[in-house]
Amino acid sequence: MKYTILLMGTFLSQLCSAQYHYPATAEHPVVNDYFGTKITDNYQWLEDIKNPEVQTWFKAQSDYTNSVIDKIPNRDGLFKRMKEVQEMGGDSYRNITQNGNTFFYSKVVKNAKLSKLYSKDATTGTETLIFDPETLGKNTQITSFSVDPEGKKIAILFSKSGAEVCELRILDLTTKKLLNDSLSPIWSEFSYEFTADGKALIYTKMSTGDLNSTDLLKNMKAMLHQIGTSTDKDIVLASREQYPELNILPEQFSDVSFSDDYKYIILRITSTKSENPVFYAPYSSIKDKKINWKLLMKPSDEITEYHFAGDQLFFLTHKGAPNYKLGVTDLKNPDYNNAKIIVPESGKVITGIHHSKNYLFYALSDGISQEKNQIDLRTFDIKKIPLPDGVNTSGSLNRRQSDDILCYNFGWLSPYNIYEYNPSQGIVSKSKKFDVSGSYPDYKSLYEVKEVEVKSHDGVMVPLSIIYPKNMKMDGSTPTYITGYGGYSISYVPQFSTRLSVLLEQGVVIAIAHVRGGGEKGESWHESGMKTKKPNTWKDFIACSEYLVNQKYTSPSKLIGNGMSMGGILIGRAITERPDLFAVALVEVGMTNILRNETTANGPNQIPEVGTIQKRKIYKP
């Protein structure tokens, strides 16, 4: 372990003392006027990815980056250790479902790289390989899958080398062969589902699969595909063009699904915003030339999740309740303002609702720990599920057929475990069918976890998780890695990471800033890091970083700041506002230039979260 600590110290000292000679970047000034504020941008020309000059620039930057990284000593040893720790884990399971007496799931076998599709007999435990995605080509991956009601076919969403634009195929479970049907392009996060008779699929189709097109995530359509027919004959169930009365924006997604009893088809007009308009119609209307969609909920109802149970509608809302409340109303005549509240707002945030045949499940979270509870849909009786302490999530094995669920428990220093649970029996048992046991070191005996709150720039207390070696010297000499996110009401809950565990082995302190924009303290916490209040996100991050320095965990010359995706705003603004505070900044596929974001394919979709340059009061804090 000594050499790895030396590696990090050497790496940071090199970064601090290095004299960088970056490849030259040409400046082509463009002046943009934002409501009287003129900003000169010298680098808009780099947005044209197809420009040979831009491609040459990227190549030069990449080559230079690699030339610097290649000089860091002992990188091979670090990479070797990462592989060793990764190999300590067991098999990894995803999308476990059950149909009758058969389980279906994708699994990455220990030490393998890609998942394959398997089935398992629930009685005998016999496992069968159903499909190896690499029979379709190297690096073909299974993104998700859906089993038809009779368990005779599986729809599988495939991607190439992790691409987000995917292709949907159908596997015949009797012949183990793929049918000729090919549905694409489909975004990796979109849902799809078989009809009740298993003869058709509903899905959301993108207008283009061209990653460089500004129409990449615009004007999508909800479709119905009859299996065995040409996609040219697919029926549009909802779209901006064919259903103008729905007022679908170009950047919104039309997501369709069926109620559990197949009485209704449900349309949700989605975006990065959770509070979306939802419509429904009788299931039989999928045969109509045009569906007469009925509005069920408006964005102003502030409902983020819901469940159809017969003619009852269960819903989760933060309207008048920043920590959320869970209610029920009549599906055909909903009255959200006077609905029966089953779980009222409390000091903990209600999140993560899902259901089985007769039960609804929800979590109560304080942002760090998360307990699971069940509601009997027939009596409204509530019961806490007796799971171990930590973060607990769950998922139904088959919401239409049974009440069996799987629960997942994990923490900062605890690799996840799977537990089986039936709400009518009330007994939790560690799963033997899906064993994920590994051979990791006893991290709890080696490291401490401290949960603190840090005063931010405006006096608001911000949660900060700190993981550090036991008996470390608090003299500011320890390299420290701090990360955060702060977007879309997503909570950065404790979760074991093999990558970060390797940093811990090097003697590095790991810190997670639970900044505003996330959901750790409910919707008000989220809204305090949105749009014109977005500066709170990076100022919270700066305050947490300063705390680590002031408490002698580390010093600025040894502090590494990180942000990914929406976290790009966090780290990007933190280092421009306080460049003296960080030795290293790691930006992973980060969103960093919000002024130009709306010109990108995914830009307009982010407006509900970050605001728009088209409106003065939302553009500038």
N, C-alpha and C positions, 0 to 999 in steps of 0.2 A: 504493500500500500504506500510505502514511502515514495516510490518513484512517481506514483500518480499525483501525490501532493506536490512534489517537485515540478511535475509537468504543468499543473495549473499555475503554480507560482511563476514558472519560467514563461509560460504563455502570456500571463498578464503583464509581466515586466517587459516582455518584448513589445506588446501592444502599446504600452505607455511610452516606451522610449523610441519606438520606431519612427523613422522619417519616411513617410509614404510618398511615392512618386507615381500618382495615378495616371492612367492614359488620358490624354487631352480630350476634353469634351467641347465641341463647338457650341457657341451661343448664337441662337437665332431669336432675338427678342420679339415677344408678342405681348401687347398691352391689353389686358382685360379690364373692363370697367364694371365693378360690382356696386351699383347704386351710389356712384360718385367716388368710390374708392378704386383707384387705379393700381393694378398690380402687374408688374412686368415679369413675365415668365420666359426665361431663356431656353427652356428645355421642352417645350411642347412638341417639338419636332421628333422627339424620341417616342412619342405615342404611336407613330406610324410603323408598326412592326414589320410591314411588308417592304419598307424602304431598305434597299441594300446598305445604305450608309448607317442606318440604325442597327441592322444585323451585324455589321462590322464592329460597331461600337460595343454591342453586347458581347461579342466574341472577345474583344480586347479586355473588357472588364472581367470577364470570366477567367481568362488566362492569367490576368494579374492577380486576381483573388486566389487562384490555385497556387500561384508562385509564392504567395505569402503563407498560405496555410501549409504548404508542403514543407516549409522550413521549421514548423513547430516540432520539437523533439518528442519522441515516444508516442506518437499518434497511433502507430501500429499496435503498441501495447494496450493503449486505451480502447481501440476498436476490438481487439481480441477479448478484453475483459467484458465489453458490452455484449459480445456474442456469448460469452460464458454465462453471464447472468441471464440473458434471454433464454438460454438452453436449460436453465434451472426450472423454468415453468413447465407445467403439464400441457395436455391438450387444451385447445381453446375452442369454445362453442359459440355459435351465433344463431339467432333466429330459431330457437327451439320451439317447435309446434307439435301438436298431436292430432291425429285424425283416426278415430276409432282406437284400435290397439297398436297403432304404429306412430312412433316419433319420427319427425323429419328435422334435420338441422344441417348447417354447414359447420365444418370442423377443420381447424388447422392442427394437424398431428404434430406432436412435440418435435421440434427441430425442423419442421417443414416450413415452406415459405408461403404457400397459397392454400386457401380452403377448398375442400371438395364437399359434395353433397352426399349425405348419408341418410339411411333410415335405420330404425332399431325396433325390434319386436318388444312391446312393453311387458310381455309375459316371460319370454325366454331370455331377453337381453341380447339376442343375436343382432349384430350390426352388419349392414350391407352397404357397400359403396354404390351409390346410384349414378353419380355423374362426376367425371373429372373434367373441369372446364378447359384444361390445356389440350384436350382432344380437339378444341376449336382453334388452337394456336397458342404459341408460347406467351406467357404472361396474361392470358385471359383469366379474368377473375369473376367470382360470383358476388354481386353486390347485394342482392336480396332474392327472395323467392316467395311464391304463394301457392298453396295446395288447393285444388278444387274440392267442392263439398263432398264428393264421393271418394276422394283419395286415389283417383285414377290418372290425374295429370298434375304437373307442376309447371307454373310459369316462372322462369328464371331470368333475372336481369343481369346481363353480362357487361363487363367493361374491359377495355384493353389497357393494361399497365396502369390501372388506377384512374383512368380517364373518367370524367364526370358525365360525359355524354355516352349513353349506353344503348344496348339492343336487348329487346325482350323476346325470348324464345319459349316454346312450350315443349316439355318433355312428356312423352307417353310412358307411364310407369310400368305398363305391361310389356312393351317392347324395348324399353330403355333407349328409345331413339327420339331425336328431336323432330318435331313436325316441321313442315315447310314454312309455317307462319313466322314472319320476322317483323317486329314492330319497332320502329326507330324514327327519328332520334328521341330518346327519353332521358331526362335528367336523373342522376343517380338517386336523388332524394324523393322522387315522386312515387306515389303509391299506385297500386293496380290490384284488381280483384276479379275472380271468376263470378259469373252470374249463377243463380241458384241451380240451374240445370247443368252447369259446367260446359256449356256449349259456346260461351262467348266471354270476352274480357272487357272490362272498363279500364281506361288508362288516360294519361295526359301526354299529348304529343307536342314536342317543340316545333317551332316554325322552321328552325334550321339547326344543323349540328356543327356549323362552321364556328370554331372558337374565336375567330377574328371578326365575326360579324357583330354589328351593334344590335342586331335582331336576335341574338343568341337566346336570350331569356325573355322574349317578348311575343305577344300574340299567340299564346299557346291554346290548345283546344282539348277539351274533355271528349274522349272518343269511346265508341262501342265497336268492338271487333268480333265478328262471327268467325270462330275457328274453322280453318279450312278454306276461307275465302280471301280474295285479294284485299290488301289494305286500301285500295282505291274505293272499295265499297264500304269502308268504315263510316259509321254514322256519327255526326257531331252532336254531342249532348249539351255542350255549352261552349261558347266562344264569344269574343268581342264582336266579330263580324256577323255571325248568324243570330246572336241574341243581344242586340243593342240595348234592349230594355233592361238588361242586367247591369249596365253601366260598368263593365269590366275595363279597367285601365290596361294599357298595352303591357305593362310590366307585371300584372297580377297573374296568378296561376289558377286555373280552373281544376279543382281537385274533386273527384267524385268517389262515392263509396255507397255501400248498402247497409241498411239497418240489419241487426242480427237475425230478425225474423223475415227478412226480405220483403217487408211490407212497403218500404220506402227506399228511394234513391236520394242521396244527400249530396248537395253541391256546396263546396266551401271555396270562396274566392280568396285565395291566400296571398301573402306577401311576407316580408320580414316582420310585419306587425301581427301579433297574436289575436287581436280583436278584429275578426273578419266577418263580413256578411255571409250568412248561411241560408241556403234555400233547400226545399225538399219537394218531392212529388211522389205519387204512387209508383210502386215498382213496375207496374204494368205499362207505365208511360214511356219506358225505354223502347217500346214498339211504335210509338207515335212519330209522326213526321217531325213534330216539334213539341218539346216538353213545356208544359205550363208550370214553370217553377213558382213556388209560393215562398215568400220571404219568411224566415223563421227567427232570425236574430240580426240585429244591426250592430255595426262597430260601437255605437254609443251605448249599447247594452253592456259593453266591456266584459264579454264572456270569452274566455280563452280556451276552455275545453268543455265537452258535453258528451252525453250518452243517451241514446234512445233505448227505452225499456218498455216495450209495448206502446201504449199511448202516453207514457210519462216521459218527460225530458229532464234529466239531471244535468246541472250546469255548474261550472266554476267561474266565479266573477270577482273582480276587484272593484266593482262600482260601489262607492261608499265604504269600501273595506280594502285598504291597501295590502293587507296580508291575506286577502281572499276569503270568500265564504262559499259554501257548497249548498245549493238548493235544488228543489224539484218543482216542476210546474206541469200543467196539462199541455201535451204536445200540440193538440189541434187549436187550443186557445191559450197560448202562453201569456203569462202575466209575471214578468220577472220582478217587478217592483213589489208585488204582494205574494211572492212565492213562499212556500214552506222552506225555511232554512234548516237543513239537517245538521250541518257543521258550521257554526258561526265563526266569525273572525276571532283570532286569539293572538297571543304574543308570538306564536310561531307561524310560519308561512305555509299555507296549504298548497301542495303541488303534486304533480305526477299522478293524475287520476287515470285509472283504466278499469276494466270490468271483466267479470267472468259471466257464466250463465245466470247466476242468481245473486251476485255480489258486486259491489263497487269498492275499489281500493283507492286510497289516497295516502300521501305522505305529509307529515308535519316536520318542517325543517327550521333549524335556527341558523342555517347557512353553513354549519359545520357538521352536525350530526342530523340524521334523518330517520324517523321512525315510521313504520307502516301501520295502517289501520284498515279495517274492513267495515262495510255497511251492508247489512242484509237488505236487498232491494224489496223484499216482501214486507218486512216489519220496521225497517229503518234502524234496527239495533246496531250499535257501534261497538267494535271490539279492537283492542290493540293486538297486533300480531307479535308473538313472543320471539323476536329475532335478537341476535347479539347486538351489542352497542356498535355504533359506527354509522356509516351511510348505508341505507337499505333501499333498494329499488326492487321492482317486481314486474312480471309480465305473465299474461294468461297463456296457457298451453293451447286452449281452443275456446274462445269466448262464446261460441255457439253451442258447444256440446257438453262442457263440463265446468266445474268450479276450481279445478286444480290449477295452481300457479307455481311459478318458480321465483324465488327471491334471491337477490344478489347482495352480498355484504362485503364492504371493503373500507379501507382507511388509508391514511398517508403511508403507514408502514406495514399494512396488511394486504397482501395479494388477495384478490376476491375469491369468495367461496359461493357455491350454489346450494340453496336449500329448497326442499320440496314442501309444499303446504296446501292443505285443503281447508277452507274456512269453516266448513260444517264440523270438522273433526277438531280443528284448533291445534294441531300438532305440527311443529316444525322439525324437520329432519334433514341432516346434511345429505345431499344427493349422492347416491352411489352410481346411479345411471349416468350422471354427467360429472365425473370426477375431474377437477381442475387442479388437484394437489400438485405442488412443486417441491423443490428442495432448496428453497431460498434460505439464506442465513436468518438468524433470529434478530431482525432489525430492531425490534423493540428493546432488546437488551443493549444495543449499541448506540441508539440515538434517542433524543428527546424531541417531543412535540410541544410547542408552546403556542397557545391561542391568545393574542392580545388585541387591544383596540388602540388605534393611534389617532391623535388629534390632527385633523386636516387643516387646510388653509383658512377655512371658515368656521372652525370649531367642531365640525361634525366628526364623530368617532368612527374610524374605518377599521374593520376587522383585518388582522394580519396573522397568517399562519407561519410559524418558524420551525423548521426541522434542522437539528444540529447535532453534532457528535457530543456524546456525554463527556463531561470533564474538559471541554474545550476552554482555551484561554480567552477571556473576554478582554482582549487588548487591541482589537481592531486589525489583527494581522491575518484573519481568516478570509479566503476568497468566498464570496457570497453571490448566489444566483437568485434574482427576484423576478417573478413573472406576474402577469395579470391579464385580464380580458376586458370586462366592462361593457357588455353590449347585449341587446336583445333579451334582457332579463334572465340571461343564463348565469346560473350560480357555479362558481368554481369550487365544487365540493371535493372533500378529500378522496383521492383515488391513487392507488399505488402505481408507480411508474418505474419500469426497469431502467429506463434511460436516466431518470433522476437518481435512482438508487446507486448508480455507478458514480455520479457526482458526490453523493454522500460518502462513498467509500474513499474518495480522494480527500476527505476532510472538508468538503465544501458545505457551507450552510445553504439550505434551500428555503426560500420565502415566497409566499403567495399572497399578493395584495388583493383583497376582496373589494375592489373599487366600485364606486357608483356607476350605474349603467348595467350592472349585473342584477341578479334577483335574490341575493343573499338576505336582504331585509325587506322583501316584498316589492310591490309595484312602485311605491314612492321612491325606493332606492334606485330602481330602474329609471324612472322619469327624471331623477336628479342627475343622470348622466346621459341624457338625450339632447339632441338638437342644440339649442343655445346654451344648455347647461352641460354640454360635453366637456368643457374645460375641467369640471370636477373630476372627471375620470383620470386625467393625467396628473392633476394636482394631488389627488389622493395617492397616486402611485409615487409621486415625489415625496410626499409626507412619510409614507411607509419606508421608502429608501433612506430618508434622513434619519428615521428612527433607528434603523439598523446600524447606521454610522454612529449616532449619538450614544447608543447603548453598547458600543464597542464590539458588536458582532463582526464588523468589517470596517473598511475605510474606502473612500472614493477610488483609490488606486487599485482596489481589489473587488469592486462591485460590478456585476454583470446584470444588465437589464434586458428583459425579453418580452416580446409581444407577438402574437400570431393572429393573422386575419384582421378582425376588427380591433384586436390588440395592437395593430400597427399604429393606430392613432395614439394609443397610450404611450408606447415607447418612442414613437417619432417625435411627439411634442415634448415628452419628458427630457429627451436629450437635447432638443433645441432650446428649451427653456432653462435647463440646468445641465449643460455639457460638463461642468466641473464635478458633477456628482457620480458619473459613471466612467468606468475604464473601458467597458465593452457594451455594445448594443447589438442584440440579435433580433432581427426583424424577419419573421417567417411568413411568407406570402402575405405580407402586411398591407392593409389599406392605409395609405399615408397622405395622399393628396386629395382631400375631400372636395376642394374647389373644382377639380377636374373629374371627379368620380362619376358625375352624371353623364359624361361622354362615353363611359364604358358600358359593356353589355349588361353588367349587373348593377350599374349605378342607379338608375331610376328606382329599382327595387329597394334601395337603401334609404330612400327619402323619408319614410315614416320613422326611421331610427335616427338619422343624422341631419335631416333637414334638406333644404334645397337652395341653390343660388338664384332661383327664380323669384323668391319672396324675401323682401328686405328683412322682416322681423325674424325669419327663420335662418337667414343667411349669416347674420352677424350677432354674436352675444352682446 
